[in-house]
Every structure is written in C-alpha cells, then in structure tokens.
Amino acid sequence: MARLEQIAQQRLDKLARIRSQGKNPYPHSYNRTHTTQEAVALFESQEKKTGTTAPESSLAGRITAMRLMGKIAFLDIRDGSGKIQLYFSPDHLGEDKFQFLHELDIGDFVGVKGTLFKTKTGQITLDVTDYTLLAKSLQPLPEKWHGLADVEKRYRQRYLDLISNEEVKPIFLLRSRVIASIRKYLNQQGFIEVET
C-alpha cells in the first residue's frame, strides 16, 4: 500500500472511531464570533486598555499545524483572514476532550472557544476552553514546506494551490477585483456578457 493510501486509511479509521463514540464528524453549523484577524485586533485593542481582558472568542478554521506535547498541545488554524495559534490543556478541557485531540489531523476543520493571551515569546494565542470538530479531512494536504511542486496539478486543482501556497491568495483576490471592474465598466457602457 502506498504512503498516501495508508494516511487516507488511517484517517478513515479515525473517522470510524469518532462515529463509534457517537460524535458527528460533520456538524451542520457552528457559531463563530470572530475571524482570526478580528480576534487578534480585538485582543490588541483590549491590551492597550490597562486592566481589561479580552472577551471570550469563538473561532473556526482549518488545522495547519499540530504540536502535541504530553499534557499540553498547540495547534495552528487558518481561516480566510489569517492564522492563529491555539493552546490546549486538560486543566481547561477535561481529560476526555484533551485525549480526543489525537483523533484530529492536519487539514481538519475545528471550531474553538476560549480567551486570548500573549505567550512569553509574544505570540497571540487562544487558550481553548472548548472545541468542536467541524469537518474531518480524509485526504492529506500537500507537504507543508514545498507545497505543490507539480505545476500541472497546481493549475488543475486550484483549491489545493490555495490551501498550500499562501502567496497565491492575493493574486486570486486581485484577479477577481480586476474582472469585476472590467465587467462593471462594460456594463456601464451598455455591453452585455454572452457565454459562448
């Protein structure tokens, strides 16, 4: 069995274990209060006011990095606005919820609740008090450091390119704005768009 097939099979096994525990690996909704960028901005504005703590935030995103270290864990999640580090401890979650982290993989979507703090190294981090698996990823993401090396695959599977290469998102946003501006101008000039 090839390595990618083994990884996919391990993820299917985790999915089966999650379902056997009576948990839904694909819930239909999650109430997010902030994007990662909004949460960081809120924390920074609260930090400037002395004596105030950041309010509880509820975030959602795709896991891009996992560091499980005994009795604590750090995960990074990314949403459409940016990335944030998450801090997990059995003291705040309970032992069962903490152990459930072993069922998660890079690429899964999670919803998290907690309060923001700054680590000793100065990184803004969410101290997680509760989390929910929002979607289990069954296929592994492209390798983190090299991204998609196959140019043909990048062009055929743009969604993978967007996930693995942070540099392409601004290009797609710019392209979308340029096309929208051209359409708006041509519409104002009385042209119609016809698909052929």
C-alpha positions in Angstrom: 0.0 0.0 0.0 1.4 3.4 -0.9 2.1 6.0 1.8 -0.8 8.3 0.8 -3.2 5.4 0.8 -2.0 4.5 4.3 -2.6 8.0 5.5 -6.1 8.1 3.9 -6.9 4.7 5.6 -5.7 6.0 9.0 -8.0 9.0 8.6 -10.9 6.7 7.7 -10.2 4.6 10.8 -10.2 7.8 12.9 -13.5 8.8 11.3 -15.0 5.4 12.2 -13.7 5.8 15.8 -15.3 9.3 16.0 -18.6 8.0 14.8 -18.4 5.0 17.2 -18.2 7.5 20.1 -21.5 9.0 19.0 -19.9 12.2 17.7 -20.9 13.8 14.4 -17.7 14.5 12.4 -19.6 16.8 10.0 -22.0 19.0 12.1 -24.3 21.3 10.2 -23.5 24.6 11.9 -21.1 26.4 14.2 -21.5 29.9 15.7 -18.3 31.8 15.2 -18.0 35.2 16.8 -14.8 36.5 15.1 -12.4 35.7 12.3 -8.8 35.2 13.4 -7.9 38.7 12.2 -10.8 40.2 14.1 -9.9 38.3 17.3 -6.2 39.4 17.1 -7.3 43.1 16.5 -9.7 42.9 19.4 -7.0 41.5 21.7 -4.6 44.2 20.7 -7.1 46.9 21.3 -8.0 45.4 24.7 -4.3 45.0 25.6 -3.8 48.8 25.2 -6.5 49.4 27.8 -4.9 48.6 31.2 -6.7 46.1 33.4 -9.0 44.7 30.8 -9.0 41.2 29.5 -10.0 40.0 26.1 -13.6 38.7 25.9 -14.2 35.0 25.0 -13.9 34.4 21.3 -15.3 31.6 19.1 -13.2 30.9 16.0 -13.2 28.4 13.3 -10.6 27.2 10.8 -8.5 24.5 9.2 -5.8 22.9 11.2 -2.4 23.7 9.6 0.0 22.6 12.3 -0.2 20.3 15.4 2.3 20.0 18.3 1.1 17.5 20.9 3.5 17.6 23.9 2.3 15.4 26.7 -0.1 17.4 28.9 -0.3 20.4 26.6 -0.9 20.9 22.9 -0.5 23.7 20.4 -2.4 23.8 17.1 -2.5 26.5 14.4 -5.7 27.2 12.5 -6.2 29.3 9.4 -9.3 30.9 8.1 -9.9 33.3 5.3 -8.4 36.2 7.2 -5.3 34.7 8.7 -3.8 32.3 11.2 -3.8 31.9 15.0 -2.2 29.6 17.5 -4.3 27.6 19.9 -3.3 26.3 23.3 -4.9 23.1 24.7 -4.6 21.9 28.3 -6.5 19.1 30.1 -6.9 21.5 33.0 -9.2 23.7 30.9 -10.8 21.0 28.6 -11.0 17.9 30.8 -9.1 14.7 30.1 -11.5 13.2 27.6 -11.7 16.3 25.4 -7.9 16.6 25.6 -7.4 13.0 24.5 -9.8 13.5 21.6 -7.1 15.8 20.1 -5.4 12.5 19.0 -8.3 11.9 16.6 -7.6 15.2 14.8 -5.3 15.6 11.8 -3.8 18.5 9.8 -6.5 19.6 7.3 -9.5 19.0 9.7 -11.7 22.0 10.4 -12.4 22.8 14.0 -14.4 25.4 16.0 -12.8 26.6 19.2 -13.8 28.8 22.1 -11.6 30.5 24.6 -9.8 33.7 25.7 -6.8 35.2 24.0 -3.4 35.7 25.7 0.1 36.5 24.7 2.8 33.8 25.1 6.2 34.5 26.6 7.5 34.8 23.0 4.9 37.4 22.2 2.6 35.3 20.1 -1.1 35.9 20.4 -2.7 32.6 21.3 -6.2 31.3 22.1 -6.5 29.4 25.4 -9.1 26.9 24.4 -11.9 26.0 26.8 -14.0 24.1 24.3 -13.7 22.8 20.8 -15.7 21.0 18.1 -14.7 19.0 15.1 -16.4 20.7 12.2 -15.1 18.5 9.3 -12.8 15.5 9.2 -10.3 15.7 6.3 -9.9 12.3 4.7 -7.1 13.2 2.2 -3.7 14.6 3.4 -2.8 18.1 2.4 0.2 18.8 0.3 3.6 18.8 2.1 3.9 22.0 4.2 7.4 23.2 3.2 7.4 22.5 -0.5 3.7 23.0 -1.3 2.6 21.8 -4.7 5.7 21.3 -6.8 3.7 19.9 -9.8 2.8 22.9 -11.9 0.1 21.0 -13.8 -1.5 19.9 -10.6 -1.5 23.5 -9.3 -3.4 24.6 -12.4 -5.9 21.7 -12.4 -6.5 21.7 -8.6 -6.6 25.4 -7.7 -8.2 24.6 -4.3 -5.0 22.7 -3.3 -2.9 25.5 -4.5 -4.8 28.0 -2.4 -4.5 25.7 0.7 -0.8 25.0 0.4 0.6 28.3 -1.1 -0.3 31.4 0.9 1.3 33.6 -1.8 -1.5 32.8 -4.4 -4.4 34.1 -2.4 -3.6 37.8 -3.1 -3.2 37.0 -6.8 -6.7 35.4 -6.9 -8.2 38.3 -5.0 -6.6 40.8 -7.4 -7.7 38.9 -10.4 -11.3 38.8 -9.1 -11.3 42.5 -8.5 -9.9 43.3 -11.9 -12.5 41.1 -13.6 -15.3 42.7 -11.5 -14.1 46.2 -12.5 -13.9 45.3 -16.2 -17.5 43.8 -16.0 -18.8 46.9 -14.2 -17.2 49.3 -16.8 -18.5 47.3 -19.8 -22.0 47.1 -18.2 -22.0 50.9 -17.8 -21.0 51.3 -21.4 -24.1 49.2 -22.5 -22.3 46.0 -23.3 -23.8 42.6 -22.5 -22.0 39.5 -21.5 -22.7 36.4 -23.5 -21.4 32.9 -22.8 -20.3 31.1 -26.0 
